[in-house]
């Protein structure tokens, strides 16, 4: 029998990588469904986070706004509780290995595989006048993001599952040609992530691309805006605050209140027994305002300390380059490129 694994092996934390696009708005749905859980993962895993700015140019960006959005996304990540001392946070375009590995992986990905990506199909309809090649190869860049860090797990929402599956296929294919080079990443399914639905059409997921601004709440929305949006939230005609079929609006509001207060749905139902929807919606709005207040304060603080942000993203990029360069070198060597 072999020896017990060495302590090094036992103690080595698994690597989790995730990234977020700097799209200008981070919604309550992004926060409760993803970001807040990233914060919790920081102690148990080696987390690495990125602002996926290279991904963002698959749709046209206004240069000035884009620059602002990248920095805002960075500040917001820290404001939500990502601690760059624990988990490196970098800006994707600062780390040249991403675009380089993406090119290599382009040559190990089939046209047919990319054509099956449902997000590509949706986006090429939505941006019909700019169906650029980047929109098509976008999942390859995402695969590079993940594989460069030999990530064990990637926290993904339903919309990114197919992309992660593709990253696994690319890794497996490369490994089967050249021997083990990349770790095949697993999805990290969170137990606690809330699925936040639109406040106007609660059958749909909350999304900032919804034209109706009342359907989503941004993490940086002013308190009065948050209150207004919750007061207008769609409910039903039963007037009972209770989880139930055909009560998508109320179910969603109960879910949100539960996510921000930690109360169970039963506790909430009990608390609002005999009360009207008006009171309930006000209570949900107030609880969300309370939850967002410290994040907004920290965000304002960070955005006024650009030198601190710069220090952090530079450190993040240095770390990311060090790790990712090793993987890139290894892959290039296996393919047969001459070492520099
Ligand atoms: N494509 C992801 C999104 O739009 C963002 C992303 C880019 C990402 N690279 C990643 C997510 C790597 C996880 C891992 O949401």
Boltz pocket constraint, residues with backbone or C-beta under 6 A from the ligand:
constraints:
  - pocket:
      binder: B
      contacts: [[A, 17], [A, 18], [A, 19], [A, 20], [A, 21], [A, 52], [A, 55], [A, 141], [A, 142], [A, 145], [A, 146], [A, 154], [A, 155], [A, 160]]
      max_distance: 6.0
